C-alpha cells in the first residue's frame, strides 16, 4: 500500500497554491478584450494539480488534511474548466465570470489550514511578507477566540448576513483599522472578502464584507444599505477595539459608486473613502456639504483599460473632489480593466495606514 509523506502533502498543497495564484492573475486581468491571450499566459498549472489530486488516501497524521485540500482543489479545477469552456465559440465572457465564482469557494475551504500548513500560511499573506519568518510565525499558533473569518447571520448566503475577518493577531489593547469592502453589482460579500484577506491579515485590519440589500447597492431610489452599514459598524465597535481615525468605505464598481453616494452623506461614520472602478457624476460632489468634503481623504483607483466605466470618469472625479477641498489620492493603472485583484487592496491599505 502506498503511504503518504510530508513531501507528497506539500506537493499537493504547492500545486493547489500555484493554481490559485494563476486564477488570481486571471481575476485581476480579466477583460473581454484579449481573453484568450490572458488565459494562455497562465498556461496549465492545473495539470500538476490533477496529478496530485489523484494520489490515494493518506495515512495519519496527514489524513485530516486530505478532505480540505481535495475540496479546495475541486473548486480550483472547476474554475479552470469553466474558463476554458468560455473560449469555445461563441466566446462567452459570462461563462468566464461564472467560472471564477469557484475561486472564493476554494479560498474559503482552504483557509482553515492557514494556521497549520506553512505554505498555506504564506499564501494568505501579502507577497512581500511571504518570505518574512517573523510575520509567518505570528499565525502558526492558536489564535485568540473571536478572531478569524466569521459570518454573522443564520444563512451564510442571505443578503442580511455579514462576512467579517478579525485578524488572528488581534489584541483588545490595540486599535485596529476597519475596512468595509463592498462587492460589485450582483456580487456577494462572502466572495469579495477574499480580495482583502491577505492585506488585512498581514497588516492587522478588520474587514467587513456585507452584501447589498437589493440586487446591487442603493445608488438610486430608496437606500436600505446606508443604515445597514451604520448598524454593522456599531456592532463591530461594541465587540472589538477599532481605530476611530481609520474607518474606510471602499468598493469595486457599483460598490465603489455606492462608496461615493453613501460616504458623502453628512452623517457618514466613515473617515476615508476608496472607490475602485466606480461610476461618477459631478452631482455627487455638488450635493455634498462643504464640511463633509473639507480634507476628506479620498483614494480613487481606476484602470486605463476599464471597458465598463471609462477612465475619464475617475479623472473627472479627482478634479471635482480636489476642487471641493478633499484630500485626494488618484491612482490610474495602465494594466487594469474593469476587474479587481489583491494588489489593489494592498495599494489602498498603504494609503490608509500612511
BATORMAR-952596 format. One record per atom (N, C-alpha, C, O, CB): x, y, z. Coordinates in steps of 0.001 Angstrom, whole numbers, plus 500000, padded with zeros to 6 digits. Glycine has a CB too. Layout:
residues N
XYZ;...
end
This chain:
residues 354
500851498802500000;500000500000500000;500881501240500000;501846501314500760;499040500010501230;500560502212499158;501326503443499104;500963504332500288;499783504544500569;501080504179497775;501968504850500978;501726505710502134;502068507144501795;502895507417500925;502539505240503349;501416508060502501;501657509479502274;502860509953503076;503168509403504133;500418510301502640;503521510952502582;504697511526503244;504527513038503300;503705513592502571;506022511140502497;505291513713504155;505215515179504194;505509515802502833;504919516821502474;506190515729505230;506420515190502077;506762515729500759;505565515669499813;505329516604499048;507946514961500158;504808514566499864;503643514436498987;502534515400499392;501834515945498539;503119512999499008;502379515605500694;501397516577501174;501768517966500688;500919518719500211;501302516552502714;503044518296500815;503500519622500388;503386519777498874;503082520862498379;504951519861500835;503628518699498146;503486518749496692;502039519046496304;501778519848495408;503949517424496058;501121518403496975;499699518645496716;499362520111497008;498744520788496187;498811517698497578;499773520591498181;499479521972498568;500119522965497594;499500523953497202;499974522243500001;501372522685497211;502067523600496305;501375523666494945;501261524744494360;503526523168496131;500916522527494440;500199522511493160;498904523304493250;498549524040492329;499900521069492729;498213523150494352;496963523884494553;497222525388494627;496501526177494016;496257523404495833;498238525776495365;498514527208495534;498979527850494232;498649529003493956;499568527418496618;499746527109493429;500136527642492111;498902527848491229;498803528832490497;501140526686491409;497975526910491313;496747527033490522;495930528233490986;495388528975490166;495906525746490622;495842528422492298;495091529561492831;495765530881492489;495086531872492220;494939529434494344;497091530903492496;497801532122492078;497476532461490623;497265533624490280;499332531949492256;497439531442489780;497110531665488371;495682532182488226;495421533072487417;497289530367487561;494767531633488999;493389532109488949;493283533540489473;492453534320489005;492477531182489756;494123533876490444;494160535259490920;494633536209489840;494126537324489723;495060535377492136;495605535771489046;496084536589487929;494964536817486920;494767537936486447;497293535919487242;494241535769486598;493146535895485632;492066536827486172;491557537677485442;492544534511485306;491717536671487439;490710537533488053;491114538998487957;490288539860487656;490493537143489516;492380539271488213;492888540647488200;492886541247486805;492654542448486661;494292540690488766;493138540442485765;493309540961484412;492157540615483472;492234540886482274;494585540442483837;491100540025484000;490021539565483137;489390540716482356;489065541765482913;488960538856483962;489229540495481062;488644541503480192;488102540824478933;488666539829478479;489690542596479829;487017541350478365;486537540796477090;487540540993475962;487485540299474946;485213541436476706;488454541937476140;489466542203475118;490695541348475390;491375541541476398;489843543709475087;490981540420474514;492171539583474671;492030538480475691;493022538073476296;493321540426475042;490811537978475903;490602536938476910;491417535678476610;491995535083477520;489120536587476997;491465535277475368;492211534065475018;493685534212475370;494304533270475864;492057533749473523;494248535388475119;495658535634475440;495890535636476957;496916535159477441;496116536974474833;494921536180477691;495044536188479152;495086534769479696;495886534452480577;493879536963479791;494224533926479165;494181532546479641;495421531780479218;495942530966479982;492934531843479123;495898532035478004;497097531346477528;498324531741478340;499241530938478513;497332531649476050;498342532966478834;499525533462479555;499792532667480826;500950532514481215;499352534938479903;498761532161481478;498978531437482735;499303529971482503;499706529275483435;497754531552483623;499134529487481269;499483528103480982;498488527119481571;497284527376481595;500858527801481502;499003525983482050;498144524921482585;498638524469483963;499028523314484132;498102523719481611;498622525364484938;499082524964486286;498190523902486915;498609523199487835;499139526180487204;496969523784486424;496053522791486977;496416521362486575;495897520410487159;494644523097486536;497300521199485585;497687519847485165;498394519115486300;498087517956486577;498598519903483922;499341519788486959;500025519183488105;499057518934489252;499187517950489980;501175520077488576;498089519826489411;497125519656490494;496268518414490269;495941517707491223;496234520899490618;495908518146489041;495111516945488756;495883515675489112;495302514707489604;494701516912487271;497196515681488860;498027514525489218;498087514360490729;497917513258491252;499451514677488643;498332515478491431;498420515418492893;497082515028493512;497034514311494511;498882516767493456;496005515505492912;494665515226493445;494345513736493367;493551513234494162;493602516034492678;494950513031492428;494644511613492217;495381510681493161;495169509469493119;494965511233490811;496254511229494020;497021510374494928;496081509644495878;495082510218496311;498053511205495724;496382508383496213;495492507611497090;495288508274498452;495933509265498794;496047506212497288;494383507695499200;494089508228500533;495357508277501381;496259507454501232;493012507374501235;495398509261502271;496593509475503084;496455508813504449;495356508640504974;496862510969503251;497608508451505004;497648507884506345;497727509003507379;498021510151507047;498844506920506495;497466508660508611;497656509603509710;499141509950509816;499971509082509548;497126509012511056;499515511168510192;498644512253510671;498143513175509554;497589514239509829;499386513078511698;498336512767508295;498008513659507178;496576513475506682;496093514267505873;498973513428506032;495898512438507160;494584512113506613;493574513247506801;492681513434505974;494057510850507261;493723514005507899;492774515091508163;492911516236507157;491966516996506948;492973515623509576;494086516359506537;494313517443505580;493717517126504219;493349518030503469;495800517717505437;493622515844503904;493229515427502558;491847515952502142;491718516463501030;493240513918502475;490810515848502986;489493516339502546;489477517836502250;488807518282501318;488456516032503601;490217518610503047;490229520060502847;490960520415501557;490450521182500740;490888520767504047;492150519861501377;492905520133500155;492160519609498930;492172520230497867;494303519502500235;491514518460499096;490766517893497974;489584518763497571;489360518999496384;490279516502498324;488826519242498556;487660520069498258;488073521401497643;487437521878496704;486838520308499525;489133521999498170;489621523258497596;490125523036496176;489916523880495305;490740523858498471;490786521910495938;491286521593494604;490143521403493619;490232521835492470;492154520340494645;489078520764494063;487932520560493183;487362521891492696;486978522023491534;486850519758493904;487311522868493590;486817524189493198;487774524872492220;487335525483491246;486616525071494437;489064524769492476;490050525393491582;490026524751490205;490089525448489192;491457525291492178;489933523414490159;489885522714488879;488607523047488110;488629523185486887;489987521204489098;487498523173488831;486238523535488179;486323524937487586;485738525209486537;485070523450489177;487049525822488256;487212527173487740;487976527167486422;487555527812485462;487932528048488762;489084526451486367;489861526377485124;489060525708484006;489135526121482849;491173525610485360;488302524688484353;487490524015483342;486479524986482739;486288525021481524;486766522798483950;485833525771483601;484864526739483113;485491527857482306;484900528327481333;484113527319484258;486676528288482694;487370529344481952;487707528878480536;487596529647479581;488654529769482693;488113527631480408;488451527116479074;487190526890478237;487203527087477022;489249525800479192;486120526482478883;484860526310478152;484369527644477599;483721527691476554;483786525687479065;484679528718478301;484246530039477845;484948530459476554;484495531379475872;484503531075478930;486051529789476216;486760530087474968;486059529492473744;486263529953472621;488185529563475046;485240528473473968;484600527782472847;483655528731472114;482947529512472748;483832526533473340;483641528668470801;482759529556470024;481282529297470361;480876528143470503;483000529360468502;480480530362470488;480930531751470507;481524532098471875;480948531750472906;479761532705470168;482660532776471887;483324533120473144;482354533888474036;481743534868473610;484610533955472884;482224533428475283;481195533964476179;481834534360477509;482180533497478317;480056532925476405;481989535669477736;482600536141478972;481715535884480182;482205535806481308;482906537617478867;480422535752479954;479527535437481069;479936534117481718;479917533984482942;478060535369480589;480302533152480891;480744531858481422;482071531994482157;482313531278483129;480875530828480290;482932532900481708;484209533112482388;483989533678483787;484588533212484757;485105534056481570;483126534684483881;482835535260485198;482193534219486119;482490534167487313;481910536486485055;481321533405485558;480698532353486358;481730531344486844;481651530860487973;479614531644485550;482701531028485986;483748530074486375;484578530595487531;485014529816488379;484655529766485191;484803531897487579;485633532480488641;484928532498489994;485553532786491014;486038533894488263;483626532191490011;482939532101491299;483481530956492144;483312530945493364;481441531925491087;484131529992491496;484705528876492252;485922529303493079;486266528641494058;485099527750491300;486565530388492698;487821530774493361;487598531137494825;488267530562495684;488465531956492630;486686532066495159;486487532342496589;486003531133497373;486277531024498568;485502533465496760;485286530221496720;484876528998497412;486093528143497759;486162527546498833;483886528192496546;487049528095496832;488287527352497106;489052527993498259;489563527293499133;489178527294495843;489131529316498263;489870530022499307;489200529842500672;489873529637501682;489981531515498965;487889529919500689;487161529733501948;487378528322502491;487529528131503698;485653530001501748;487393527345501603;487614525960502010;489023525757502546;489229525030503518;487362525020500840;489987526401501908;491389526201502243;491824526953503492;492746526513504180;492242526616501092;491192528063503798;491702528958504845;491906528293506211;492859528660506897;490764530108505005;491084527350506646;491334526732507952;492719526094508093;493178525859509210;490292525692508213;493386525814506971;494736525234507048;495821526292507150;497000525952507254;494998524364505837;495450527572507124;496461528636507121;497291528649508399;498450529062508373;495794529988506934;496724528209509505;497481528169510753;498130526821511014;498682526589512090;496586528517511899;498063525915510010;498586524556510182;499668524228509170;500722523708509535;497463523544510069;499421524524507912;500345524192506824;501149525443506447;500562526436506019;499569523635505580;502475525417506597;503275526625506369;503071527263504993;503000528488504895;504723526299506544;502978526465503938;502824527044502607;501475527744502452;501374528763501769;502975525962501541;500446527197503085;499137527838503045;499159529125503867;498549530122503483;498044526881503568;499853529100504980;500043530311505788;500668531421504952;500200532559504978;500925530012507017;501713531097504217;502387532101503380;501466532605502273;501483533790501941;503669531515502767;500676531723501712;499793532096500608;498814533188501018;498507534076500222;499028530877500108;498324533132502248;497347534110502721;498016535327503363;497447535955504255;496400533458503716;499210535649502911;499896536880503286;500156537696502030;500154537159500923;501224536580504038;500379538993502203;500788539809501068;502128539310500551;502955538827501325;500872541305501459;502344539422499256;503533538856498618;504845539272499292;505692538405499508;503568539266497170;505063540546499637;506344540923500257;506582540261501611;507728540166502050;506406542420500423;505531539804502278;505677539207503608;505752537689503583;505918537061504628;504533539628504481;505631537090502403;505654535634502328;507017535046502679;507117533864503007;505254535190500946;508058535860502614;509399535386502976;509825535870504365;510950535611504792;510416535851501935;508950536555505055;509258537102506383;508866536074507444;507681535859507696;508512538463506622;509849535451508054;509571534383509016;508887534905510266;508074534203510867;510854533675509398;509211536140510666;508565536697511852;507073536886511620;506261536596512498;509211538029512238;506716537374510435;505298537548510109;504610536184510055;503516536018510593;505129538298508757;505246535220509412;504659533883509323;504411533281510697;503384532645510934;505561532967508516;505373533490511605;505286532875512928;504090533391513729;503587532688514606;506569533128513702;503637534595513442;502506535158514190;501248534314514044;500394534299514930;502224536578513726;501139533611512916;499896532912512616;499982531406512817;498979530705512679;499490533199511210;501162530904513141;501330529463513326;501203529096514804;502011528340515344;502695529001512774;500192529636515433;499900529304516826;498400529491517044;497700530038516193;500739530194517822;497926529033518188;496491529083518464;496007530528518506;496503531314519314;496169528373519793;495057530894517660;494568532275517666;493632532525518843;493017531588519352;493849532591516351;493519533765519278;492582534062520371;491140533876519903;490864533947518705;492792535506520894;490225533641520833;488817533469520439;488265534759519834;488749535855520117;487959533043521656;487248534601519002;486625535770518388;487448536382517287;487311537570516994;486357536796519417;488315535578516661;489130536080515560;489001535134514366;488445534040514469;490620536227515991;489531535591513236;489474534798512019;488271535175511175;487680536241511350;489436533319512352;487918534291510261;486804534517509348;485499534115510020;485385533022510574;487003533732508034;484505535017509965;483227534760510622;482085535240509741;482235536178508959;483169535447512001;480961534591509880;479738535041509225;478695535304510300;478403534435511121;479224533988508185;478142536499510290;477069536838511214;475742536762510456;475467537565509564;477286538260511840;474936535780510836;473672535530510159;473432534043510071;474380533261509994;473656536162508762;472156533638510083;471808532215510075;472123531548508740;472530530387508697;470336532039510397;471934532285507658;472183531762506323;473387532487505732;473314533695505511;470929531925505411;474487531795505471;475707532484505014;475537533201503678;476320534097503360;476836531493504898;474531532826502893;474318533454501593;473183534475501596;472873535055500555;474037532398500565;472564534700502747;471471535670502824;472023537087502678;473161537355503063;470699535524504161;471224537985502127;471667539364501941;471869540085503271;472618541060503343;470661540123501093;471219539619504299;471385540248505611;472604539726506362;473016540330507352;470146540029506447;473183538628505918;474370538080506583;475604538913506245;475717539461505148;474593536607506174;476512538998507192;477696539840507033;478945538999507290;479092538385508347;477644541066507997;479833538983506308;481102538277506448;482152539231506994;482295540361506526;481558537677505094;482878538754507988;483829539597508716;485119538832508953;485116537620509171;483232540073510058;486211539562508906;487505538979509247;488122539806510370;488310541015510240;488454538924508000;488434539127511477;489156539742512595;490538539099512629;490637537881512779;488387539552513978;491606539881512493;492941539269512400;493257538394513607;492925538725514745;494006540351512262;493905537274513324;494285536354514398;495320536956515340;495589536400516405;494822535068513811;495896538075514959;496843538794515822;496137539865516644;496791540689517284;497956539432514981;494810539858516630;494027540892517325;494368540963518809;494535539942519476;492530540626517155;494469542206519314;494625542456520746;493691543589521128;493681544621520457;496108542799521113;492902543429522191;491979544495522597;492695545764523057;492076546821523176;491082543997523706;493990545657523312;494752546829523754;495194547718522597;495739548799522818;495965546385524537;494964547270521370;495432547999520192;494256548365519294;493433547508518973;496464547164519409;494168549636518883;493101549998517939;493397549467516544;494526549568516064;492920551521517888;492387548904515895;492554548278514587;491774549044513528;490628549427513764;492101546812514626;492378549274512362;491620549871511252;490456548972510873;490540547750510998;492532550111510025;489375549576510412;488204548837509958;487960549189508495;487935550362508121;486947549160510836;487782548158507674;487569548354506240;486263547691505831;486113546474505939;488755547783505414;485323548499505361;484094547981504773;484338547833503279;484531548827502579;482864548922505067;484332546595502784;484644546287501387;483361545875500674;482773544839500983;485722545160501284;482934546698499717;481658546490499041;481870545832497677;482665546312496869;480912547824498881;481166544749497429;481263543998496190;480699544785495014;480042545809495201;480539542671496324;480956544307493812;480381544895492615;478948544446492397;478427543636493163;481218544547491412;478307544965491357;476919544630491072;476707543144490926;477486542462490259;476464545327489829;475657542637491544;475254541220491561;476249540328492305;476152539103492232;475092540712490137;477201540926493015;478163540141493780;477649539783495161;476475539982495474;479461540892493904;478540539254495981;478231538880497354;479437539206498239;480585539087497810;477858537366497451;479163539615499462;480239539888500418;481058538650500718;482265538737500943;479670540445501705;480403537496500722;481099536234501018;482231535990500041;483267535446500425;480122535058500980;482061536378498791;483108536190497784;484109537334497809;485316537107497719;482493536067496391;483611538577497933;484503539728497791;485482539865498953;486543540466498786;483689540993497668;485157539330500110;486047539474501262;487431538898500981;488419539336501570;485440538794502483;487503537894500062;488796537265499792;489744538179499024;490941537899498948;488592535983499017;489241539246498465;490110540243497845;490918541015498887;491898541684498558;489282541212497007;490495540914500145;491095541726501210;491782540910502308;492503541481503126;490039542585501832;491582539613502346;492080538822503479;493593538928503633;494078539145504744;491687537361503311;494354538780502542;495822538801502663;496319540134503203;497182540161504080;496474538519501304;495786541237502693;496218542557503156;495833542774504619;496635543271505409;495605543663502276;494611542402504976;494151542597506349;494882541690507321;495225542106508429;492659542352506442;495119540468506915;495820539508507775;497257539968508025;497749539891509150;495813538096507136;497916540439506990;499299540883507120;499416542141507966;500350542272508756;499899541128505752;498472543071507808;498575544384508455;497779544499509758;497938545478510487;498110545445507503;496932543523510059;496170543589511300;494958544490511215;494717545289512120;497047544055512405;494185544377510139;492981545188509957;491740544316510032;491785543123509730;493026545936508614;490630544922510437;489335544256510463;488644544501509131;488585545635508657;488460544760511650;488122543438508526;487416543552507255;485950543210507465;485616542218508114;488047542630506182;485091544032506915;483655543785506923;483194543745505471;483417544696504722;482879544884507744;482558542657505075;482100542495503691;480611542188503693;480225541020503656;482892541367502962;479771543210503735;478331542985503669;477882542713502244;478663542840501302;477579544182504234;476642542345502097;476015542179500781;474916543224500642;474207543520501603;475437540727500596;474781543776499450;473746544774499219;472368544186499531;472136542996499321;473801545285497761;471468545015500028;470139544529500379;469315544229499137;468454543349499162;469416545546501252;469571544959498040;468918544681496772;469863543983495824;470929543522496233;468397545959496147;469489543900494569;470315543227493580;471689543862493465;472676543180493190;469630543238492235;471748545185493678;473024545884493786;472851546979494821;471782547100495419;473489546469492402;473881547776495042;473841548807496068;472857549914495704;472570550146494529;475231549390496284;472350550590496720;471286551584496542;471845552892495988;471880553913496676;470565551844497876;472277552839494742;472824554021494080;471700554991493736;471899556205493719;473604553625492808;470518554443493461;469347555247493161;468172554727493985;468154553569494403;469021555217491639;467189555605494211;465982555174494898;466172555026496397;467097555592496980;465512553879494327;465282554256497012;465315554072498463;466609553396498896;467048552415498296;464110553247498927;467202553934499939;468511553462500407;468359552655501693;468228553215502782;469471554652500635;468379551335501548;468379550459502723;469802550120503164;470006549608504264;467603549171502427;470779550403502313;472145549957502576;472889550843503575;473607550334504436;472915549905501286;472725552166503468;473450553065504373;473095552798505841;474009552682506658;473143554528504020;471826552695506211;471516552350507610;472066550982508010;472482550777509150;470009552374507831;472060550048507053;472590548716507348;474082548789507667;474538548147508613;472344547761506163;474849549560506894;476278549709507152;476523550342508515;477423549922509243;476934550550506057;475726551350508865;475885552008510170;475597551030511307;476293551029512322;474950553234510277;474578550203511133;474238549202512144;475383548197512315;475732547825513436;472935548468511759;475956547769511203;477065546816511275;478260547447511989;478892546804512827;477471546344509858;478573548702511660;479709549366512292;479511549478513806;480456549285514570;479917550757511681;478305549786514233;478040549836515670;478263548473516318;478784548383517430;476607550315515932;477872547431515626;478085546058516105;479577545782516279;479994545201517280;477463545033515124;480376546203515298;481823545992515359;482433546783516514;483267546261517253;482486546395514027;482022548028516669;482540548886517748;482317548257519121;483175548349520000;481872550268517696;481172547625519299;480815547077520610;481651545854520976;481759545513522154;479343546712520636;482236545198519996;482896543919520251;484411543942520099;485099543123520708;482343542896519340;484938544852519311;486370544892519085;486884546327519187;486131547287519024;486715544292517717;488165546449519457;488787547768519586;489180548266518204;490042547681517547;490027547719520528;488550549342517769;488819549856516428;489516551209516507;489460551903517522;487513549972515620;490166551559515417;490827552856515291;489794553851514760;489417553757513592;492090552774514343;489325554800515572;488265555712515117;488726556670514031;487903557349513418;487737556505516283;490041556736513783;490562557630512738;490769556915511412;491137557549510424;491873558247513187;490537555596511371;490719554819510146;489557553850509966;489670552658510253;492062554053510176;488447554384509489;487266553581509186;486973553815507708;486422554847507325;486021553963510112;487344552860506904;487344553014505444;486106552406504810;485675551312505175;488588552378504846;485539553136503852;484492552598502992;485063552506501582;485390553519500964;483194553489503030;485176551290501090;485730551070499756;484838550087499011;484028549386499618;487196550543499833;484991550041497706;484188549109496934;484607549096495482;485283550000494992;482723549455497046;484183548039494810;484504547813493410;483261548041492555;482188547529492875;485061546387493198;483398548811491461;482312549016490505;481107549643491207;481221550748491736;481914547677489835;479938548956491227;478781549524491921;479087549757493402;478573550700494005;477562548599491774;479918548903493979;480317549105495366;481124550379495542;481000551067496555;481116547918495859;481959550695494545;482724551937494580;481829553145494396;482011554162495066;483800551926493513;480860553045493489;479919554145493288;479114554400494558;478850555547494918;478975553841492110;478725553313495235;477986553497496488;478883554051497591;478400554738498492;477367552173496937;480179553760497532;481099554385498494;481065555902498347;481165556629499335;482544553860498294;480923556378497105;480732557818496876;479412558285497494;479394559182498337;480756558139495356;478308557667497066;476987558183497421;476711558087498917;476177559027499507;475916557434496658;477066556967499536;476828556811500967;477894557536501790;477590558148502814;476796555327501339;479137557461501333;480232558050502095;480219559561502139;480877560154502995;481517557603501534;479484560206501238;479403561667501234;478218562197502035;478020563409502117;479315562169499816;477429561299502626;476349561748503499;476934562548504664;477993562187505178;475520560538504021;476267563632505095;476813564467506176;477091563708507466;478019564046508201;475867565585506469;476285562676507744;476444561912508988;477218560613508793;477224559760509681;475087561601509575;477863560454507658;478595559217507398;479667558981508460;480415559901508791;479233559258506006;479753557768508998;480761557482510024;482143557148509453;483092556934510207;480291556338510882;482253557104508133;483496556653507517;484484557813507387;484134558903506934;483217556028506137;485708557555507789;486735558600507780;487489558667506469;488102559691506164;487709558376508904;487460557592505679;488174557513504413;487271556838503376;486474555962503711;489518556735504578;487407557254502118;486680556640501017;487670556181499951;488639556880499657;485645557625500420;487425555001499370;488342554476498344;487554553737497264;487516552507497265;489400553529498981;486925554467496344;486210553817495248;487166553251494201;488182553869493880;485251554801494594;486840552087493678;487642551428492648;486742551131491445;485660550562491591;488300550111493198;487207551526490254;486465551253489016;485010551681489127;484105550965488699;486540549770488669;484795552870489715;483449553332490018;482934554319488982;483705555021488328;483416553964491385;481609554358488848;480972555408488054;480931556682488894;480909556634490124;479529554985487596;480920557826488201;480928559112488911;480111560131488140;480120560170486909;482374559627489116;479396560965488911;478695562115488336;479005563326489216;478973563214490442;477133561857488237;479304564480488615;479649565674489419;478605566026490474;478934566628491496;479838566862488507;477345565650490231;476284565942491192;476605565370492569;476199565935493584;474953565386490696;477339564240492610;477692563631493893;478469564595494766;478247564665495975;478504562364493676;479384565342494153;480183566306494897;479381567567495186;479447568102496293;481455566655494125;478635568039494218;477892569288494385;476844569185495487;476527570178496141;477224569679493076;476304567978495693;475269567795496718;475860567580498107;475135567658499099;474381566618496356;477137567315498194;477776567076499498;478030568393500216;478258569426499585;479103566302499325;477987568343501529;478226569559502299;479703569919502275;480568569047502188;477741569390503746;479978571212502354;481368571672502369;482104571127503587;483304570859503527;481428573209502357;481388570966504681;482013570450505907;482452569004505720;483536568618506159;481041570556507099;481612568208505069;481968566810504842;483146566689503881;483999565817504050;480767566039504298;483196567554502881;484227567464501847;485588567944502330;486617567466501852;483812568263500638;485608568886503274;486867569522503660;487858568499504215;487610567876505247;486610570621504697;488975568337503523;490081567455503934;489685565982504033;490386565189504662;490621567909505266;488560565617503409;488147564209503429;489135563375502618;489322563644501432;486703564044502867;489775562367503224;490709561520502471;489957560627501476;489118559813501864;491549560651503439;490269560793500204;489622560015499147;490701559416498250;491549560134497721;488634560900498317;490661558115498086;491598557404497219;490808556869496023;489940556012496183;492332556238497992;491110557372494835;490405556969493621;491339556101492788;492435556525492424;489918558213492806;490896554883492490;491713553937491739;490909553471490528;489758553054490654;492149552722492631;491534553549489359;490817553202488127;491810552663487105;492991553009487123;490054554436487554;491317551822486225;492160551250485183;491991551968483857;490880552331483471;491852549784485011;493097552168483167;493036552783481845;492265551902480858;491714552402479877;494451553050481320;492227550593481116;491567549669480195;490134549322480620;489540548370480113;492383548399480082;489594550101481546;488238549819482022;487258549937480863;487119551004480265;487841550784483173;486584548844480550;485670548796479416;484226549082479815;483359549196478948;485754547447478748;483956549200481123;482596549489481571;482415550956481946;481489551617481475;482242548611482756;483314551462482804;483292552863483205;484597553504482731;485648553253483320;483110553014484763;484553554327481679;485783554907481119;486596555648482166;486041556237483093;485447555852479977;487905555616482015;488808556218482986;488582557715483119;488926558298484147;490244555948482599;488010558351482099;487721559784482193;486812560100483373;486889561186483947;487080560278480902;485951559151483735;485087559345484903;485911559551486172;485620560428486985;484147558144485078;486948558723486324;487789558817487511;488615560100487509;488796560729488552;488708557603487601;489103560478486360;489868561724486265;488997562918486640;489432563825487350;490434561905484843;487752562900486149;486829563984486476;486511563987487966;486429565046488587;485537563857485657;486335562807488532;486058562710489966;487198563306490781;486957564053491729;485830561247490371;488427562986490424;489583563520491152;489598565045491096;489890565700492096;490897562954490574;489288565606489944;489270567064489803;488188567693490672;488445568682491358;489054567453488341;486990567135490650;485880567701491424;486124567576492927;485852568514493676;484565567008491050;486623566453493364;486890566278494788;487999567223495258;487916567798496344;487274564820495083;489010567372494453;490099568283494814;489580569717494902;489903570433495850;491254568190493786;488788570136493935;488235571491493937;487337571734495144;487233572858495634;487453571740492654;486687570669495622;485780570805496760;486500570741498102;485866570868499149;484727569729496705;487815570546498082;488585570581499322;488956569238499905;489538569180500988;487840571321500322;488634568152499215;489001566830499721;490493566573499525;491137567172498665;488176565736499019;491023565668500345;492435565264500225;492484564053499311;492295562921499756;493080564942501635;492739564295498034;492585563256497012;493913562585496678;494926563248496455;491978563850495748;493885561274496648;494966560475496064;494378559781494841;493420559016494953;495565559427497104;494952560051493684;494438559472492443;495464558511491875;496638558844491717;494094560577491411;494990557302491570;495894556290491039;495246555642489820;494137555113489893;496239555221492121;495957555695488707;495465555157487444;496418554062486983;497615554301486829;495331556277486364;495889552866486763;496722551726486420;496576551393484941;495465551222484440;496358550510487284;497707551301484249;497646551087482798;497337549653482417;497030549383481256;498942551493482167;497411548713483372;497136547305483044;495821546816483635;495552545615483633;498270546423483538;495005547724484139;493771547332484818;492558547628483957;492397548733483439;493646548048486160;491698546608483813;490418546791483153;489347547016484202;489578547718485187;490071545578482266;488179546431484001;487116546515484999;487178545247485841;486333544360485725;485700546691484328;488181545184486676;488427543980487466;489104544372488764;489418545541488987;489291542958486682;489327543374489628;489899543638490950;490880542526491297;490648541360490979;488784543750492035;491981542898491952;492966541928492397;493464542288493781;493266543412494243;494133541848491412;494107541345494444;494571541574495816;495601542690495891;495751543313496942;495160540299496391;496321542961494791;497302544038494815;496633545396494991;497240546314495543;498128544025493539;495397545535494532;494688546799494713;494381547029496188;494466548157496675;493388546816493887;494026545963496895;493784546086498333;495048546527499067;494978547328499999;493279544755498905;496197546010498654;497457546415499270;497760547884499006;498239548587499896;498599545549498757;497486548352497793;497682549766497484;496817550656498375;497284551663498907;497368550034496012;495560550274498528;494648551057499344;495070550989500815;494983551985501533;493198550556499168;495522549826501256;495975549675502628;497190550552502908;497280551164503972;496302548217502918;498124550617501964;499284551502502110;498838552930502370;499358553612503252;500170551447500857;497865553366501584;497351554736501714;496640554942503045;496850555956503711;496396555058500563;495807553993503434;495033554122504661;495933554211505892;495649554968506821;494077552947504799;497018553435505897;497890553363507073;499008554405507054;499744554541508032;498494551984507174;499139555139505951;500238556128505839;500042557231506868;500851558157506941;500303556738504400;
end
